[in-house]
Amino acid sequence: MKGLPTRCIDPVMKCCQDCTWGYCEYGDDVECSADLAGCCFESGCTLGFDKGRPEDEPTDEELQEFEKEFEAIERRMKKCQ
């Protein structure tokens, strides 16, 4: 299909539930939005990028970029305390 990614677009965090191609499956105890607070759910990728394929693993460059951004956030949070 045209326009689909060929690998995970978030290889470091793999936050499928926030991705356009991700999904969430809720348990039978979730009947309405009020039930979502504190509930557990399964999430995954509709394109299969959450199955442990080597090409979906983060590169060293992606990991370094993530670390850099995370450290910057930590520094900003420390200033707010």
Secondary structure, 3 states (H helix, E strand, C coil): CCCCCCCCCCCCCCCHHHCCCEEEEECCCCCCHHHHCCCCEEEEECCCCCCCCHHHCCCHHHHHHHHHHHHHHHHHHHHHC
